[in-house]
């Protein structure tokens, strides 16, 4: 996910949260070599490259939340 992102869809929210936690654990164990923004809304995990600015990532997070309103 060098310069892009991905959307992962799960059966239930709990599975999306577990996947996010797993990714965060693995990246920490690797010494932070692979970092990304990640957001969960309902059963969807949005993963974004750290090449985005925090403001850009926040815009994606907002769009994800708006999708489920």
C-alpha positions as CSV (number, residue, x, y, z in Angstrom):
1,X,0.0,0.0,0.0
2,X,2.9,2.3,-0.8
3,X,0.9,5.1,-2.4
4,X,-2.7,3.9,-2.5
5,X,-5.2,2.3,-0.2
6,X,-7.8,-0.5,0.1
7,X,-11.3,-1.1,1.3
8,X,-11.9,-4.4,3.1
9,X,-15.5,-5.4,3.8
10,X,-16.4,-7.9,6.5
11,X,-19.5,-9.8,7.6
12,X,-19.6,-7.9,10.9
13,X,-18.0,-4.9,12.6
14,X,-16.1,-7.0,15.1
15,X,-14.2,-8.7,12.2
16,X,-13.2,-5.3,10.7
17,X,-12.0,-4.1,14.2
18,X,-10.0,-7.3,14.6
19,X,-8.3,-6.9,11.2
20,X,-7.4,-3.3,12.1
21,X,-5.9,-4.4,15.4
22,X,-4.0,-7.2,13.6
23,X,-2.5,-4.8,11.1
24,X,-1.6,-2.3,13.8
25,X,0.1,-5.0,15.8
26,X,2.1,-6.3,12.9
27,X,3.3,-2.8,11.9
28,X,4.4,-2.1,15.4
29,X,6.3,-5.3,15.6
30,X,8.1,-4.4,12.3
31,X,9.4,-1.2,14.0
32,X,7.0,1.1,12.2
33,X,8.4,0.3,8.7
34,X,5.0,-0.1,7.3
35,X,2.6,2.5,8.5
36,X,-0.8,3.6,7.3
37,X,-4.0,5.3,8.2
38,X,-6.8,2.9,9.0
39,X,-10.5,3.6,9.8
40,X,-13.4,1.3,10.6
41,X,-17.0,2.2,10.0
42,X,-19.6,-0.5,10.5
43,X,-18.2,-3.6,8.8
44,X,-15.7,-1.7,6.5
45,X,-12.0,-1.2,7.0
46,X,-10.4,1.7,5.0
47,X,-6.7,1.5,4.7
48,X,-4.7,4.5,3.3
49,X,-1.1,5.2,2.6
50,X,0.9,7.5,4.9
51,X,1.9,9.3,1.7
52,X,-1.4,11.2,2.2
53,X,-1.3,14.2,4.5
54,X,-3.3,14.0,7.7
55,X,-5.9,16.3,6.2
56,X,-6.3,14.2,3.1
57,X,-6.7,11.1,5.2
58,X,-9.3,12.8,7.3
59,X,-11.3,13.7,4.2
60,X,-11.4,10.0,3.3
61,X,-12.5,9.1,6.9
62,X,-15.3,11.7,6.6
63,X,-16.4,10.2,3.3
64,X,-16.4,6.8,4.8
65,X,-18.6,7.9,7.7
66,X,-20.9,9.8,5.3
67,X,-21.4,6.6,3.3
68,X,-23.2,5.0,6.3
69,X,-25.5,7.9,7.3
